[in-house]
């Protein structure tokens, strides 16, 4: 008689052998099996790596040719794939790509759905370049978005951020992350690597400076956009150069204790370029590169933008670092590679087929998207007596004056666009042969005088040079700024040129192509019309002309407070924003408030409703308001909801943005806008309990068109139970 236990056991072993043989027949190594648990796949990879290969994986590309592992490195991508442009010329093969407005301009659209489309377009192009046989260059880890906060308008890299409000930044970061990574549930189109964790908003001393502030500001302000980005799916970020409360960020305990253990960041944490050397040369935190490298790995760094092989090897030999320390951190590199589908058969990865056909940046959809986002980014700052839009049928001559009128300037992290349309070209294209259009840079006083005296209207195109038109670390113009250089002033030197032109011809409009705020008090008091947009869009001139001549009604809004003077700014290195910094704590009168922007039409607000007079823990309330276009042009309004805690036991902001929505209305059209306020967004960080707390309080709701133009107010209760 057959022993059934032996029989069943034998069948089980036979089945396992058959499965193993089938597996071995299909995959050489277990990690190649896409059905295997991700962590088990990574276990297998690490077990197969030599020590030298593990050290190489601490670079920016964890490819292992011996095992057939093709990884990917990094590219810049703040507003389009950057495989060219000022910061990349000479470093790699030049590839033209769709080039959008600077991040600061993208934020000024106040349109998260649009920002997500921009990022998705960029991700598609990155995949195409990486996978197409025509190019086979680039990478799929995209260094974007910049989740740092523009707490001070003098910050040289203001152009890279989404403004001064942490929660608003977080909304934009989430949109960009989702766009870059795509909608597939299993795979990413590209990997979003956020920059620069954290409190990296000064340039002049960033390689040795310390950003100091309390635990509440860490939780509620400086880290919030990064946390929101991780919640949206990002699993990669770059550690900043600076210290936070005296500890360099690339070795700071918050990398592991908060980002990894609390927020679930289990992917790439990389250094900034050259940061390893700064740990011992500038910060003086360690005696040499081996000590610095060991500390960085133990803190959670798994990719170095420096040459890491010798320092890490030396650290191992000296016993400062163990091989198991490297094993622990490089797991994150392979988690990202697996999410990108680089270890799986191409037929299983939906994005693997993006490699054929016409270059996407040459297609009409991409060009139209650039036009749309550039138009939506333009902010109308002043329009006295409806000076704009200009009626092109009543103009015989127009002069365009300014140093940047006939060029589209690219910033340091820009790609190279397939074409550009300058302000001058856009205006000429719009007016055709029926209007005489002349221009001058403004450097020659005689030509300025002649054109101003002989033209019907003056369009002045002024602003900053995004990389200062100078060598690294140099900005000859005091109001300019860039990476490694903070602005010395916020006054526009070119305002003297505006005065010269205005004295001759008061029918002047000023176009500020600017990456940050300016204290243009004279211009605001005297010039009838002012518009602002940022650099870098390949369709800059088209969008600008559409606004100037009324084919598009501007609806962009500012994402920073524009001060009236330098005297309104706290010291640059004061990171305690409660000392009067940003619209949340500023008690003076700004030139233009946060959220500000005008329109060629008018809007009325009515029927303000709240579905509940109290919000409970874990709950939310709905706020409704009717918006009607009371003018004669189609236009966009951005409805904004701010809150103020009335009886908090801790210091709270004077105003905090908590919801917003951009809508388009035809003349006479009315829409009801619904905004949500979540109880979780009303919490503060309790430094004694070390957690977010919802306190019993009264909260004032404020709805309006900017932080300085509140239409309705209502007080609600916040209950603990």
Residue, then its C-alpha position, 0 to 999 in steps of 0.5 A: x500500500x502506498x504511503x500517502x504522505x510520502x507520495x504527496x511530499x514527493x509530488x510537491x518536490x517534483x512540482x517545485x523542481x518543475x517550477x524551478x526548471x521552468x523559471x531557470x529556463x526563462x530567467x537566468x536569475x530570480x531578480x529577473x522574474x517580474x512576478x517575484x516580490x520586489x524585496x526578494x528581487x533586490x535580495x537576489x541582486x545584492x547577493x550577486x553583486x561584488x563589493x566593487x559593484x556595490x560601491x559603483x552603485x553608489x554613483x548615479x547609475x546602478x547599471x551592472x553589465x555583468x548581470x544584464x542590469x541596465x539602470x539609468x542616471x539623472x537629467x535635469x528637468x525643471x520645465x522640460x527635458x534639459x539635454x542642452x541649454x546654458x548649464x549643459x552645453x558641452x556636457x552631453x549630446x545636444x538634443x532639442x526638447x519642448x521648453x516651458x516657462x520657468x517653474x516660477x511661471x508654471x506656478x503663476x498659472x495656479x492650475x495643477x491639472x495644467x502643470x501635471x500635463x506639462x510634466x507628463x509631456x516632459x516625461x514622455x520626451x525623456x522616455x523617447x530620448x532614452x529609448x529611441x535608437x536615434x538618440x539613446x541618451x539621457x536618463x529616466x531619473x528627472x531632477x524635478x521639481x524643486x520643492x524648496x520654498x521662495x521665502x525671500x525674493x533675494x534668493x538667486x534660485x527663486x526662478x526654480x521654485x513655486x513661490x513662498x507658500x509651503x502648502x501651495x508649493x506642495x500642491x504644485x510639487x504633487x502635480x509635477x510628481x504625478x505628471x513625471x511618473x505617470x498614471x500606470x499603477x505598477x510602473x513609472x514613466x520617469x522617476x521624480x527626484x525632488x530638490x533640495x532637501x531642505x531649507x536651501x534658499x540662500x546662495x551666497x554661503x550655501x556651501x557652509x551656511x546653516x538654516x536655523x529654525x524650530x521644529x514647528x517650522x520644519x514640520x509646517x513649512x520647510x519640509x511640507x512640500x517634500x512630504x506632500x511630494x512623497x505622498x504623491x509618489x515621489x521616491x527620490x530627492x536630493x539633499x541640500x548643501x546647507x546645514x539645518x540647525x548646524x548639521x549638514x543636510x546630507x548627513x542629517x538624522x532627519x533623512x532616515x528618522x523622518x523622510x524614510x521612517x515616517x514618510x516612507x521614502x524608500x528610493x533614492x537619496x542623493x547628494x548635490x554635486x560636490x557636496x561630499x567634499x564640502x563636508x570636510x572642506x567647507x562645513x569642517x564637519x569631518x576630517x577627510x573624505x573617507x569619514x564624510x563618505x561613511x557618515x553619508x552612507x550611514x545617514x541614508x545617502x545611496x547616490x553620490x554626485x561626486x566620485x565616490x569610489x576612493x572615499x568609500x573604499x578607504x572608509x571600508x578599509x579603515x573600518x568606518x563603514x561596513x559592506x552591510x551599510x552599503x547593502x542597506x542603502x543601495x536597495x533604494x536605487x533598485x526599487x526605483x529601477x524596478x518601478x521604471x521597468x528597467x529590470x522587466x521584459x519591455x513587453x510588460x512595461x507600458x512606457x517601453x514602446x515610447x521610442x518610435x515616430x516623429x520627435x514629440x517636441x516637433x508635434x503640434x500638441x506640444x507646441x500648443x501646450x507651451x502656448x497654453x501654459x505661457x498664456x496662463x502664466x502671464x500676470x497683469x499687474x496694472x491696467x490703468x483706464x483699460x490701457x490694455x489690450x491695445x487695439x491693433x486696428x487703431x495703431x500705425x506705429x509701435x516701438x519695442x524697447x529693451x535689452x531682452x526684447x528680441x531674444x528668449x533667454x534660457x536659464x541654467x537648467x533649461x533644455x534647448x528649444x526647437x525654436x523660440x519666438x521673442x517678444x519682438x517677433x511675437x508682436x510683429x507676427x501679431x500686427x503683420x504689415x499694417x503696423x510699423x514695428x521698430x525696436x532698440x535695446x535701449x542702450x543708445x539714448x538717441x535711438x530711444x528718443x527717436x522711437x519714443x517720439x515717433x511711435x504711437x505706443x511703447x512696449x518696454x521689455x525688461x527684467x533679469x538675465x536668468x544666468x546673469x550673462x556671466x561666469x559661474x558665481x558672477x552677477x554684474x547686475x545687482x538685481x540679477x541672481x542665479x545659482x550660487x549668487x543671491x540678489x544684492x537688491x530688488x530694485x530694477x536698474x532698468x527703471x531709469x530707462x522706463x523714466x526716460x521713455x515715459x517722459x517722451x511718450x506716456x503711452x507706455x506699457x512695461x513687460x517684466x520678463x522676471x524670475x522674481x519680484x521687483x520693487x518697481x514703485x515708480x513704475x507702478x505709480x506712473x506707467x499705465x500698464x504692467x505685465x509680468x511673465x517668466x523666461x524660457x518659454x519657446x512661445x514667449x512672444x506669441x503668448x505675450x502678443x496674445x495678451x497685449x492685443x487682446x486675443x487672450x485675457x490674462x489670469x495669472x496670479x503672483x506666487x510671492x509677495x512683491x515688497x515696496x522696498x528692501x527695508x521691508x525684508x528681514x535679514x537674508x539668513x533669518x529663516x524664522x519666517x514669523x519675523x515678518x516674512x512672506x504674506x503669512x506674517x508680513x504686516x506692512x503694505x506690499x507693492x503687490x500681495x500674494x495671489x494678486x493678478x488683474x484681468x481685462x474683465x471684472x468678476x463679482x462674488x456672491x452667495x458665500x456658503x459653508x455646509x457646516x459651522x464646525x469641522x471635526x477631526x478627520x473631516x472636512x467642510x465645503x465652501x461655496x461661492x458664486x462667481x460671475x463675469x460682469x465684464x465684456x470679455x471671457x476671462x479667468x478668475x482664481x478663487x482663493x480660500x485663506x484661513x486664520x486661527x483666532x484663539x490658537x495657543x501658538x503663534x499662527x499666520x495672519x493668513x494661510x492659503x488652504x484651497x484655490x481654483x482657477x475657472x474660465x467664465x464667458x461674459x455674463x456667465x456665473x459658476x458656483x465654485x466649491x472649495x474643500x477645507x480639511x481638518x488635517x490642514x488645520x493642525x499645528x505641530x506640537x513640539x512637546x508631543x512631537x506630533x500634529x495636533x488639532x486644537x479646539x479653536x475658532x477659524x476665520x474663513x476668507x475667500x477672495x481673489x488674492x490674499x489682499x482682496x478678501x470678498x467674504x469672511x465666516x467663522x467656524x468652530x474646530x472641535x476635537x471630537 
